[in-house]
Amino acid sequence: MTDVRRVAAHFVAALATSTLLFAGCSTPARPDRMTSEAAPITESAEPPQIATVFVTVYGDDVGGFASHFIPLPRSDFEKALLDTIAGSRLFAATSDPAAADYALNVGLISLVVPQWSGTATLETSWSITTPVAREEISRKMVRTSSPSPFSRQREATENSAKTNIAAGLKWLAEQLGPREDQG
């Protein structure tokens, strides 16, 4: 009976360890940790006119089983993007598409996070359209990566999202540039 108890104790310990590892890994990314610094502004004599954008983030949540239980919910990515835009001096977000200068469409394509360690990679699609005519001005795929050391998958996911947002807004600033005063 001693061998059976020893085997049972090892089994229970292994089961508890597995449960803790998977529970820790399944925690979704936190949007407040994904908010990026606002896009840098080049020095000029006059501050640029702020472009108003109507933001749409589309696609399903990414990650999950494909990323060893590290989810990145679409709503969390959208909140982080809107929070970053709110801190920007180049853009302002609006909930009214008629009041926007441009429509910014961001699609979550994929998130791959290693099970143990490696690199977390996030792919998104960014496009700018005119809100009225819905003509596409420009489109770009943004792929960002972040080191993912053992037991730091959530932080790697957040860093990859933060870097992705910063790269996307930098691209947006390059595409739109400072606007001429229309007044």
Stockholm file with secondary structure:
# STOCKHOLM 1.0

chainA/1-183         MTDVRRVAAHFVAALATSTLLFAGCSTPARPDRMTSEAAPITESAEPPQIATVFVTVYGDDVGGFASHFIPLPRSDFEKALLDTIAGSRLFAATSDPAAADYALNVGLISLVVPQWSGTATLETSWSITTPVAREEISRKMVRTSSPSPFSRQREATENSAKTNIAAGLKWLAEQLGPREDQG
#=GR chainA/1-183 SS CHHHHHHHHHHHHHHHHHHHHHHHHTCCCCGGGTCCCCCCCCCCSSCCBCEEEEEEEESCCBCGGGGTTCCBCHHHHHHHHHHHHHTCSSEEECSCGGGCSEEEEEEEEEEECCSSSEEEEEEEEEEEECTTTCCEEEEEEEEEEEEECTTCHHHHHHHHHHHHHHHHHHHHHHHHCSBCCCC
#=GC SS_cons         CHHHHHHHHHHHHHHHHHHHHHHHHTCCCCGGGTCCCCCCCCCCSSCCBCEEEEEEEESCCBCGGGGTTCCBCHHHHHHHHHHHHHTCSSEEECSCGGGCSEEEEEEEEEEECCSSSEEEEEEEEEEEECTTTCCEEEEEEEEEEEEECTTCHHHHHHHHHHHHHHHHHHHHHHHHCSBCCCC
//
